Amino acid sequence: MTSTAAEPRRTVTVAVVQAASPLFDTPAAVRRAEELVREAAAQGAGVVVLPEAFIGGYPKGLDFDITVGSRTPAGRELFRRYHAAAIAIPGPETTTIAAVTRELGVHAVIGAVERHGGTLYCVALFFGPDGYLGLHRKLMPTAAERYLWGQGDGSTLPVVDTGTARLGAAICWENYMPLLRTAMYAKGVDLWCAPTVDDRDAWQATMRHIALEGRCFVLSACQYLRRDALPADLHPVQGDEPDTVLIGGGSVIVSPLGEVLAGPLRDGEGILTAELDLDDLVRARFDLDATGHYARPDVFTLHVDETARHPVTHHGGTGGTAGTTSA
């Protein structure tokens, strides 16, 4: 009898980064993001995920002087600073990071705050060996985030094919939106990236549930932020003691059968890595494929509108007639 050689394993090494984001210092945030991507790549990672709002910052504990029916000049000035720290996309910051991922030949998903006119959006930026690949805008800002960030639409729900696996992203509490999850499963997500600032123990159950439900690897990167990382003139509601923890981490990597492969990381910054066997995706989908053989399209259907929604549409006129504007 002749023996056949074993099939080569299809693997990819991934990294989730847990780190503080410099607030109101965009150049420092970009430098730090570059350093962390390089550090993760040096550990063998081909895919790197950084936390929610890493570039632009997550203002944990700041209330911007908002009360129902009232704003203050001080709160408006704080928002101006936050707006100034956000980034235009594409722009010099995405160009800088794109150069890094091209040089290293890696893919990266990085949380940021996008500035688009007078509105800010929480986004996940996708980069790869070809540079900047696109973004996902958070569909539903959570609670008080709604006075800081606008809502994304269905036009920014990308899934990126790396050549070995398909990357998608859901930001923080978007992960609690069942219909969003279903839409992303239908796009064939293999590596579910979850940039977040949710440091609760309950978040771990959510990440394991999504891995099991979507039969995908889950890569959750959370910030670890202390009071002493914020500018001295800010006063978070948690207090001004330098070692007060504002965001406590909990980054984790989970397998398609819900097994924790790395983490959760607590009590400090760090990088978690794991080598993923991509054939585990097929093994896991043997008995559950949420939008395949386990779906019931005769009973349930989901319509996803991926149209870009613009509040003002300009229609060009003819001859010397001015165009019309509808809102």
N, C-alpha and C positions, 0 to 999 in steps of 0.2 A: 504494500500500500504506500502511496505517496502522501506526504503531509503537505498541507497548504499553510502558507505563512499567515500569521495573525494579521487581521486588518489593523492599519495604523490608527491610533487614537486621535480623535479630533478634539483638541483642547485649546483653551485660551485662558491666560492668566488675567485676572481683573483686580482692581484696587478701588476701595472706597476711602476717601480722605475725610478725616475729622479734624477740623481746625477752626480757629477764630477768623472772622472776616473783619478787616480794617474798615471802620465806619467813617464816612466822610473823607476818605483818603483813597481815591480811585487808583492813582498810580501805584500806591503801596499794595492795594488789593490785587492788581494785575501782576505785579512782581511776585507776590506770594503765590498766586495761582500758578505762575510759570515754574516757580521753585518746587511746588508740590507735584505738579505733573512730571517734572524731571525726576523727582525723588521716587515717585511711584514707578515710572518707566525703568529706573535703575534697579528696581526690585523685580523686574520682569513683566510688569503689567502691560498688556496690549490695549486694555480699556480702563479708563480712569474716571471716577465720578467724584465731583466736588459738591458741597452742600448748597442748599437753597440760598439765593441772594448773596452768594459769596462776593461777587463784584457788585458794588453798590451798597451792600450791607443790609442786615436785618436789625431794625431798631428796637430790639426787645426791651420792654419796660418803659418805653417813651410813649406819652399819650398825645403829644402835639396839641395840648390844651383843648382837646375836643370835649365838648359837652353837647347834649341834645339842644339844637337851636342856637349854638353859640361857638364862635371861634375867636382867637385872640391874635393880636399882632405878633406876639412871641411864637405862637404856634405856626403862623404863616411863615415866619422867618426860618423856623426849624425845617419846615417842608421845603423852603427854597434851598437850604443846604443839602437836603436829601435829594432833591431834583438835580442839583448841580453834580452830585456824586454818581448819578445814574449815567448810563452810556448809550450813545446812539449806535444802532446796529443796522448795517455793518459800520465799523468805525475803526479808529486806531487801536482800540483795545482788542477787538476781535482779530485785527490784522496781526497784532503781536502774538496772541495765543495760537493763531493759525500757523504762524511760522514755526512755533515750537512743535506742534503735533506733526507738521510736515517733516521737520528735522528728525524727530524721534520715530516716526512711522506708527504712531498710536492714535487711538480714538479717545476722545474725552467728552464728557457731559458736565457742564459747569453752570451752576446757578448764578443768575445775574439780575439786575434791575435795569430795564430798558427805558430810556427816555424817548418819547415820541410826542413832539409838541409839548403841550401842557400836561400830558398824562404819562404816568409811569406804569410799567407792566413787570410783573415777576415772570422771569423766563428761564428756560433751560436751553443752553447753547450747545450745539453739536459741532464737534471738530473731528478731523481725521487726517490721514496721510495726504489728502488732497486739500487740506486747509479748512476754512469755515464751511459748514455744510447746511446750516439752517438753525431754526429755533422753534421752541414750543412756548406759547404764552399760556400762563396759568388761567384756566377757564373761570374759576371761582375763588377770588381772594377770601380768606377766612376771617369772619368776625370783623374786628377793627382794621384789618388789612384793607378793607374796602374803602376807607377814606384815604388810603395811600396809593392803591393800585387799581387800574382798570381791569375789565374782564376781557380775556382772550376770546377768540371765536374758533369755529371748526376748521379754519384754513391752516392752522398751525398745529397739526397732530401728526408730525412726521414719524416714520419708522425708517431707520438708516440701516442699510445692508452693509456690513463690514467686510463681506466676502466669506466670513465664517459663521456669523450670527447676525441677528436683527435687533437693533437697539431702539428702545422707545423710552419715553419719560413721562412720569406723572409727579407733580410737585406737591409735597406735603399733603394737605387734606383733600386734594384731588383724588388721592388713593381711596377715599371713602365714597367716591361717586361710582355706583355700580354700572351705570350705562357707559361712562367713560372707560371703565375697565373692559367692558364687553367690546367696545369699539376698538380698543387697542389689541385685545386678544385676536380679533378678526383680522388685524393687520399682520399677524404672525410674529408678535414680539417674543424674542428668545431671552434677551437680557433686559429686564424691567428695571430702569434706573429711577430711584426715588430720592431726589435731593429734598432735604427737609430741615426744619428746626424743631420738629416734634421729638422731645426727649423723654416722653412718658413710657413707662413699662408697657402700657397698652399698645404702643406703636409696634412693639415686637410681634404681638399677635397679628396685627394687620399685615405686616410684611410676610409672615409665614402663611397667612391665609391667601394672599395674592399669589405667592409662589405655588401653593397647592391648587388654587382655583384656575390660574392661568397656565399651570404646568410650565413655568418659566423660572429662570434664575432671577433673584431679586437682589439689587445692589442699592442699599440705602445709605446715603452719606448725610450725616447731621453735623451741624456746627457744635463746637465746644467754646463757649464764650464766657469770660469773666468780666466783672466790672472794670478791672484795671486795663482792659483792652479798649475801652471807650474813651473819647475825649473827656478831659477833666471837667469841662463846663456842662456836661450832661448829667442828669440826675434820674436814673431809672427808679421805678417804683419799688424795686426789690431792695434798694439801699445803696449806699456809697462806699461800703467797705470794699477795699480793692479785691479781696479774694471771693467776693460774692459771685456765685455761679449763676449766670443769666440763662444759658443754654447748656444742658448737661450731656450732650452727645447721645450715644446709643447706636452708632453706625453698625451695620450688620450685612452679611452676605448669606443668602438662603438658597437651597437647592430646589429643583422643581417638585420634590416630594416633601418640601417643608422642613428639611433638615438644616440647622444652622451650621454653616461652613466656617464662618469667622465672626467673632464678636458675640454679643454686642459690646462695643468699646465704651468704657465709662471713665470718668475722673481724669480726663486729660486729652490732649491732642494725639494723633497717631494716624497710621495708615494700615488698613487691613487688606490682605491679599488672599486670593484663593485661586487654585488651578481648577478650571471647570472642564468636566468631561461633557462635551456638547451632545454626545450620544445619549446622555441622561434625559435630554429633552424628549426624544422619541420614546425611550423606555417609560417615561412618566405619562406620556399622552396615550399609551396603550389602552388604559382604562378610563381616561377622562380627557376630552378635548372640548372645551366649553363652547367653542363656536364651530365645531366639526361634528364628530359622531355623537357627542353628548348634547348637542343642540336639538331643539324641537321647533324648526321654522314653521311647521304647520300650526303651532300654538302661539309662538312668540316671534315677533319681528322687531328690529331696531332700525330706525332711519337716522342716518348721520348726515347733517348738513355741513359740508366742508367749504361753503361759500365764504369768501372774505366779506365782512360786514363793515362798510364805510359809512359814517354818519352823514357825509356830504358827497354827492356824486355830481361831477361836472360833465355836461353833455355839450360837445362842440357844436357851434352854429355853422352856417354856410355863408359864403360871401362876406359881407361886412357886418353881419348880424352877430351880436355878442352871444356867447353860449348861455344856456340856462343852468341854474343850480337848483337841485332839490335836496331837501334834508328830511 
